[in-house]
């Protein structure tokens, strides 16, 4: 979901839910693995075909009680064919699983 705050500033938000059962490769014992993912993003249109963005993420693993947060920032542009190019300036979120 995106909302244009001004002609150059857009606020976006996403929510994701994962419900699964997981097991070690050597085991037939499955355990629940439910996770919520929240993402908030702010895009700023700098000049023609150039944008900068910041994004914050939070993942809550319901069954283990683990919560992870992360953020990133980036800058990039679009060409006449609307393909995006750019660079992530910084980012952080560990690849820990919820199981």
C-alpha positions as CSV (number, residue, x, y, z in Angstrom):
1,X,0.0,0.0,0.0
2,X,1.4,3.4,-1.0
3,X,0.3,6.9,-0.1
4,X,1.6,10.0,-1.8
5,X,2.3,12.5,1.0
6,X,3.3,15.2,-1.6
7,X,4.2,15.0,-5.3
8,X,7.7,14.0,-4.4
9,X,7.3,12.0,-1.2
10,X,5.6,8.6,-1.0
11,X,5.0,6.5,2.1
12,X,4.6,2.7,1.7
13,X,3.7,-0.1,4.0
14,X,3.5,-3.9,3.6
15,X,2.5,-6.8,5.9
16,X,3.3,-10.5,5.3
17,X,2.3,-13.6,7.2
18,X,3.9,-17.0,7.0
19,X,2.4,-20.1,8.6
20,X,4.5,-23.2,8.1
21,X,5.7,-26.4,9.8
22,X,9.4,-27.1,9.7
23,X,11.7,-30.0,10.6
24,X,15.4,-30.8,10.6
25,X,16.4,-32.9,7.6
26,X,17.2,-35.9,9.9
27,X,13.9,-35.7,11.8
28,X,10.2,-36.4,11.1
29,X,9.2,-34.1,14.0
30,X,7.6,-31.0,12.6
31,X,7.2,-27.8,14.6
32,X,5.1,-24.7,13.9
33,X,6.8,-21.7,12.4
34,X,4.6,-18.6,12.1
35,X,6.1,-15.2,11.4
36,X,4.8,-11.7,10.8
37,X,6.8,-9.3,8.6
38,X,6.2,-5.5,8.7
39,X,7.8,-3.1,6.2
40,X,7.6,0.7,6.1
41,X,9.2,2.6,3.3
42,X,9.7,6.3,2.4
43,X,10.6,7.3,-1.2
44,X,11.7,10.8,-2.2
45,X,11.7,11.8,-5.8
46,X,14.8,14.0,-6.1
47,X,14.9,14.9,-9.8
48,X,13.7,13.5,-13.1
49,X,14.2,9.7,-13.0
50,X,16.1,9.7,-9.6
51,X,14.8,8.6,-6.2
52,X,16.2,7.9,-2.8
53,X,14.5,5.6,-0.3
54,X,14.7,4.4,3.3
55,X,13.0,1.3,4.6
56,X,12.5,-0.3,8.0
57,X,11.6,-3.9,8.6
58,X,10.5,-6.0,11.6
59,X,9.9,-9.7,11.7
60,X,8.2,-11.3,14.7
61,X,8.5,-15.1,15.0
62,X,5.5,-16.0,17.1
63,X,6.5,-19.5,18.1
64,X,10.0,-18.8,19.2
65,X,9.5,-15.2,20.5
66,X,12.3,-13.9,18.3
67,X,12.0,-10.4,16.9
68,X,14.4,-9.0,14.3
69,X,14.6,-5.5,12.9
70,X,16.5,-4.1,10.0
71,X,16.8,-1.0,7.8
72,X,18.2,0.0,4.5
73,X,18.7,3.1,2.4
74,X,19.2,3.4,-1.3
75,X,19.4,5.7,-4.3
76,X,18.6,4.9,-8.0
77,X,17.0,5.9,-11.2
78,X,14.7,4.7,-13.9
79,X,15.4,4.7,-17.6
80,X,13.0,5.4,-20.5
81,X,12.2,1.7,-20.4
82,X,11.3,1.9,-16.7
83,X,14.0,-0.6,-15.6
84,X,15.5,0.4,-12.2
85,X,19.1,0.8,-11.4
86,X,20.8,1.9,-8.2
87,X,22.7,1.1,-5.1
88,X,21.8,0.1,-1.6
89,X,23.7,2.5,0.7
90,X,23.4,0.5,3.9
91,X,21.3,-2.4,5.2
92,X,21.0,-4.7,8.2
93,X,18.8,-7.7,9.1
94,X,20.3,-11.0,10.1
95,X,19.3,-14.1,8.2
96,X,18.0,-15.9,11.3
97,X,15.1,-18.3,10.7
98,X,12.0,-18.5,12.9
99,X,12.2,-22.1,13.8
